[in-house]
């Protein structure tokens, strides 16, 4: 059936709400677990589905996105699914050309170089027209997932998207984008505000299409110092959560929101007071200290080092047990501290999921 035949209503009843309960800090029978990039190249079936197809073309096919989103659920008892898409669909919607170059990653043939380049961007983005394919993918997947687990929608955060749009791709120093922050602060804020406006509409569209939770990826937070983070990242992260929540409240809706600001240790206290129910953590943060510093105000998500999945299974089980002991089982969603890498063994991912479920069930029983 074509995605267009499915409407964002009469979705199958949700059978496993563990992830949503944990996001809200409620009691659960086990700690929920999912993985960033769980629909990814580590799965042979993913590589097979994607073979010979253009990356962004795949993103624009609701049927392809739905299939890729569901693949990991057929293998592993994850407690949530995240829609298959990419953060760079937002700059595309604003009129920028982005290509996925094999071996190099995402590339902008004409990045933003100077403030006058902002004139090239669409001022008013019709999110339904430009990103409707993501909404259709979410709606289709909500029907096809048959209520097995909740479906997460996501977006890149303004600073992270800005840095891609100026760098023209990935970067180690992000010096071109950071040059803007120091040399063109006003233009930087104009761009960040433009991005924020599109992101708010985009996230609301995802919820209308059926997303049951939302994650905001500030993947490049760690390249900023604390002062720049407070100026160019945090206000926009807060603005997004506040505006999305206010709009949803008007409609009597409420979906948990997760903020993942990678390597922003210095921002942990601030992030825990930014209207997000969940703060995602990378693996460089100690679970116990994260609990102390966030003062029980939020649920936490993370944060096993993805490379721990190269360990033998027994070792993975031990690492997971320690992690669970550090975070505690309440208000906690197990995940990796970053996405899965393409060369990881699917069965080790399975061992990770199983370890989270087994250890947490025991710990909760013994409470």
TAURBEL-V639921 format. One record per residue. N is the residue number from 1. PSI is psi as a letter, one per 30 degrees, with the letter a starting at -180 (* if undefined). D_LAST is the distance of its C-alpha to the last C-alpha in Angstrom with 1 decimal. Layout:
N	PSI	D_LAST
N	PSI	D_LAST
This chain:
1	k	47.5
2	k	48.2
3	e	45.6
4	f	48.1
5	f	47.7
6	k	44.1
7	l	43.3
8	h	40.3
9	l	39.4
10	h	38.3
11	l	35.6
12	k	33.6
13	k	30.4
14	k	27.3
15	e	25.1
16	j	22.2
17	g	21.3
18	e	18.0
19	e	19.9
20	e	21.4
21	e	18.2
22	e	16.6
23	e	20.0
24	g	19.8
25	g	16.3
26	l	15.0
27	k	11.9
28	l	12.3
29	f	11.3
30	l	12.2
31	k	13.7
32	l	17.4
33	k	20.1
34	l	23.9
35	k	26.5
36	k	29.4
37	h	32.6
38	f	30.8
39	j	34.2
40	a	36.3
41	f	38.8
42	f	36.4
43	k	36.7
44	e	40.0
45	f	40.2
46	e	39.9
47	e	42.7
48	e	44.8
49	e	44.3
50	f	45.3
51	k	48.2
52	g	51.4
53	k	50.1
54	k	50.3
55	e	46.8
56	f	47.5
57	e	49.3
58	e	46.1
59	e	44.2
60	f	46.9
61	j	46.5
62	e	43.8
63	e	44.0
64	e	43.4
65	e	40.5
66	e	38.9
67	e	39.3
68	e	38.0
69	e	34.9
70	f	34.2
71	e	34.9
72	f	31.6
73	f	29.8
74	f	31.9
75	e	30.7
76	k	27.0
77	h	24.1
78	l	23.9
79	g	22.1
80	l	25.1
81	l	28.8
82	k	31.0
83	k	34.6
84	j	37.0
85	a	39.4
86	k	40.3
87	f	40.2
88	g	43.9
89	f	44.8
90	e	44.9
91	e	47.7
92	e	49.4
93	f	49.3
94	g	50.9
95	g	53.8
96	k	53.0
97	k	53.7
98	k	50.9
99	k	51.3
100	j	48.9
101	j	51.0
102	k	50.0
103	f	49.1
104	f	49.2
105	a	46.7
106	k	47.3
107	k	50.6
108	j	52.4
109	e	56.2
110	i	57.0
111	l	54.4
112	k	54.8
113	e	56.9
114	l	58.1
115	e	57.3
116	f	60.2
117	f	58.4
118	f	56.0
119	f	58.9
120	f	58.3
121	k	55.0
122	k	54.8
123	e	54.6
124	j	53.3
125	k	51.0
126	j	50.8
127	e	47.3
128	e	47.8
129	e	50.9
130	e	49.7
131	g	46.1
132	f	46.2
133	e	45.6
134	e	42.0
135	e	41.5
136	e	43.1
137	e	40.8
138	e	37.7
139	e	39.1
140	e	40.1
141	e	36.7
142	e	34.8
143	e	36.9
144	f	36.8
145	f	33.0
146	h	32.9
147	g	29.7
148	e	27.7
149	l	25.9
150	l	26.8
151	k	29.8
152	k	29.9
153	l	33.2
154	l	34.1
155	l	36.9
156	l	38.0
157	l	38.1
158	e	41.5
159	e	41.9
160	e	40.8
161	e	43.3
162	e	46.0
163	e	45.7
164	e	46.3
165	f	49.2
166	e	50.9
167	f	50.1
168	g	51.1
169	a	48.2
170	l	45.6
171	k	46.3
172	e	45.1
173	f	46.4
174	g	46.6
175	f	49.7
176	e	51.7
177	e	49.0
178	f	48.3
179	e	52.0
180	e	51.9
181	e	49.3
182	e	51.6
183	e	55.0
184	i	54.4
185	e	51.6
186	e	53.1
187	e	53.5
188	e	50.0
189	e	48.6
190	e	50.9
191	e	49.5
192	e	45.9
193	e	46.6
194	e	48.2
195	e	45.3
196	e	42.8
197	e	44.9
198	e	44.9
199	e	41.2
200	e	40.4
201	e	42.6
202	e	41.3
203	e	37.6
204	e	38.6
205	e	40.6
206	e	37.7
207	e	35.6
208	e	38.7
209	f	38.9
210	g	35.4
211	k	33.0
212	f	29.5
213	l	28.4
214	k	30.6
215	k	30.4
216	j	32.9
217	j	33.8
218	i	35.3
219	f	35.8
220	g	38.5
221	e	36.8
222	f	36.7
223	f	40.5
224	k	40.8
225	l	40.5
226	e	38.5
227	e	41.7
228	e	42.6
229	e	39.1
230	f	39.2
231	e	42.7
232	f	42.7
233	d	39.2
234	e	36.8
235	e	39.1
236	e	39.5
237	e	35.9
238	e	35.2
239	e	38.3
240	e	37.2
241	e	33.8
242	e	35.4
243	e	38.3
244	e	36.4
245	e	33.9
246	e	36.9
247	e	38.8
248	e	35.9
249	e	35.3
250	e	38.9
251	g	38.4
252	g	35.2
253	l	33.2
254	j	30.2
255	k	28.8
256	k	26.2
257	k	28.0
258	k	27.1
259	k	29.2
260	j	29.5
261	j	31.8
262	k	32.1
263	g	32.6
264	h	32.6
265	e	30.4
266	f	32.6
267	g	31.9
268	e	28.1
269	e	28.1
270	e	30.9
271	e	29.4
272	f	26.2
273	h	28.7
274	g	30.8
275	g	29.7
276	k	27.7
277	f	24.1
278	k	23.2
279	k	24.6
280	k	25.1
281	k	25.3
282	l	27.4
283	f	26.5
284	g	28.3
285	k	25.6
286	k	22.8
287	e	19.4
288	e	18.2
289	e	21.6
290	e	21.6
291	e	18.5
292	e	20.3
293	f	23.6
294	f	22.6
295	h	20.9
296	g	18.3
297	f	21.4
298	l	21.0
299	l	18.9
300	k	19.7
301	k	21.1
302	a	22.1
303	h	23.0
304	k	23.6
305	k	27.2
306	e	29.0
307	f	30.9
308	f	27.8
309	f	28.6
310	f	31.7
311	l	29.6
312	l	29.3
313	e	26.4
314	e	24.4
315	e	24.8
316	e	23.6
317	e	20.4
318	e	19.9
319	e	20.8
320	e	18.3
321	e	15.4
322	e	16.6
323	e	17.0
324	e	13.5
325	e	12.3
326	e	15.1
327	f	14.5
328	l	10.8
329	f	9.9
330	k	11.1
331	h	14.9
332	k	15.5
333	j	18.1
334	k	18.8
335	a	22.5
336	l	25.2
337	g	26.8
338	a	30.0
339	l	31.5
340	k	31.9
341	l	35.2
342	f	37.9
343	g	37.9
344	k	34.3
345	k	33.6
346	e	32.1
347	f	30.3
348	e	28.5
349	e	27.4
350	e	26.1
351	e	24.3
352	e	22.6
353	e	21.5
354	e	20.3
355	e	18.3
356	e	16.5
357	e	15.6
358	e	14.8
359	e	12.6
360	e	10.7
361	e	10.2
362	e	8.8
363	e	6.5
364	e	5.3
365	e	5.6
366	f	3.8
367	*	0.0
